[in-house]
Amino acid sequence: AKQYAEFCTRIGADIEDAPTHISKLFNSQYIEKVFAVVECAFDSHILRDLMLDRIKAVNVELLLNTTVTKIQNGKYFNVELNKNNITVNVKATHVFNCTYSNLNFINYNSNIELIPLKYEMTEMALVDIPDELKGGAYTVMCGPFFSLMPFPTRNCYSLSHVRYTPHYEWYDNVNSKNYTSPLSIYDVDQKQTAFKEMQLDSQRYLPAVANCKYIDSVWEVKTVLPLSEISDSRPILFKMNYIYKNYHCIMGGKLDNVYDVITILDNNKDLFL
């Protein structure tokens, strides 16, 4: 606890001892100390609407229900799209592959060397919480523990657990001639919730979790760089001019990686003129 408080002070993060009515919610047999800090939750619908407004303001054409299947290099890139089972071709001077878990799907179809990536089938359980927990967010740090966060889009809370949120993992074999899109694996996955396991372990530390009511789950293929396995870091992947000049692969593991991308692009803007 002392180390954590010193860390927060060192980086300038607000931290103080939690008030008694909050610290009493936790099992003191397992929890050394409870702090009150500032942690932000975001509403994805508000972010979506803001981005749509920005896209509209700069006249970006937005294609929905459309899959980029492959690219071909030449004087210009030929980008092949599939829209409602109709093939459409688009010419481009620069191509930015920002498709997250489907990054290598385009590379594979375009005969471009795969990028080493690790995937996890992950679950966030959505829950109603008891009254005594409302108005805050709760995270047990430094171990195989859990986080209970507001989920504004559904007016409920999300429950995630270091051990039970990832259901299984796999890697792209960059040397294999066979490739399966992670989204294809997602489509056939049975998606059996691990909410009960999350709840039973979490309530050991925060007993009121026992009164959380399961609503639903949010599933995703989480994508990380294999080097992040040890530290659980989320560095941004930026492969500029990957294999082909003006073909760029970008993958960020955190929402705020978008700011890292802006910095990189600003620092290299001469390349994009």
Order of alpha helices (4+ residues) and beta strands (2+ residues): alpha-beta-alpha-beta-alpha-beta-beta-beta-beta-alpha-beta-beta-beta-beta-beta-alpha-alpha-beta-beta-beta-alpha
